[in-house]
Amino acid sequence: MPETVRVLVVEDDEADRFFLRRMLKRCAPGSSVVEFAYAEEALTYLRSAGRPVFDIIFVDINMPRMDGFAFADAYDRLYPELKGGARLWIMSHSIDPRDRARAEGHPGIAGFMSKSSGPDDLAAVLSSAERARAEG
């Protein structure tokens, strides 16, 4: 299991952030996590100097002010050096297959993860991010 994955979480619901953070500690105890409740704040942070480079970004599909897809579009427009190779995953409680299809069809989104996913699913996503980082 990955140990040192660097994660950015963009999620407006405090309970969902808590549960994801708890699963991350369980799946990757040495992981570092930075959290934002609003997508605009996360984008401002991603544009800032001196911040860590992330391996993976989890973003909620439905948020006030800017949803996960709008975040993905804005993230795509960042300079490559600001992205640092982070893989973007959409998270949702939605069971609407159109949401999953939209995420899977977006060129800047690596995948779709249900918020009801368990530790094994999260561990697989984290391992894929860690492999991508190792491959450079």
N, C-alpha and C positions, 0 to 999 in steps of 0.2 A: 504494500500500500504506500502511496506517496506520503512523504513526511514534510517536505519543505515547499509546498505549493503556495504561491502568492495570489490571493483572491480579492477581487473587488466585488462587493455586493451592492446593487442598486435596487432597493425594495422599500416601498412606503409603509408597509405594515410591520409594526414593531414585533409582533408575535412571530410572523414569518421570518424576520431577520434573526430572532432568538433561536428558532428551531433549526434554521440553516447553520447558524454559528455553532450550535450544539453538535449537529451532525458532522460539520467540518472538524471540530475538535476530536470527535470520535474516529473519523476516517483518516485524518491527517493531523495528528497531534501537534506537529511542529509548524503547521501552516500559519501564515500571517493573513489577517483579514482586515480590510478597510471597508467601512459601510457608509452608504448615503441613503437618505430617505427620498431624495429628489434627483431626477436624472440631470437637470441643469447643473446642480452642484457637483455631481460626479464628473460631468464633462469639463467644468471649470478646473477641477482637481487634475484631470488627465492632461490638461494643457499647461499645468504648472511645472516649474523647474524643481528638480531635486526630489521628486516623489519616486517611490519604488516602481519598478517595472512589474506588471502583473502577468501571471500565467493564464488566468481565467477570469472572466467577468460574468457574473450572474445578474441578470436584469429582469425585473418583473414586467409582465406583458401589459398590465393595467395599472397605471399610476396617474395621479393628477398632474396637470400641467404638461407633461410629456410622457407618452407611453413608451413601452419597450421597443417598438418598431421605429418610432421617431428617434429614440436614442441610438439604435443600430445605424440608422441613416446618418446621423450626426457623427457617430464614431467612425463610420467608413470614410468620412471626409477629413479626419485627422491625418496629419502627416505620419508616414510609416514609423518614424522614430518615436513619435508620441505613443503609438500603439504598443510597440515593443513585442509584437508577436502574440499578444493576449488573444485567447479564443473567447468569443462572446456566446453565451448560452441564454436563451429566453426561458423564464420560469413562469408557470401559471397553474392555477387551480382549474382552469378551463378544460372542459372535455370536448369542446367544439373542434371537430377535425379540421375546420378551416384555419383555426389559430395555429395548429401544428403544421399544416401544409404551408401557411404563409411564412412561418419561421424557417422551415426546411427549404423553401424556395428563395429565401433572402441570401444574397451572396456574402453578406458580412456576418451571418449567424451560423455558428458551428452546430447548434442543435437546440432541441426543445426538451426541457425537463419538467415533469409534473412536480408541483410542490408536495404531492403526497408520495413522491419517490422515497425509497428507503436508502439506508447506508450503502448497500451494494451498488445501487445505481449511481449514487454520488461518487463512490470510490472509483467506478469505471470512468466517469467523466474526469475526475481529478487525475487518474492515471494517464488518460489520453493527453491531457494538458501537459503533464510532466514529460511524457514521451516527445511531444512536439517541442518542448523547450530543449530537451537533450539533443534532438536532431538539428536544432539551431535555426 
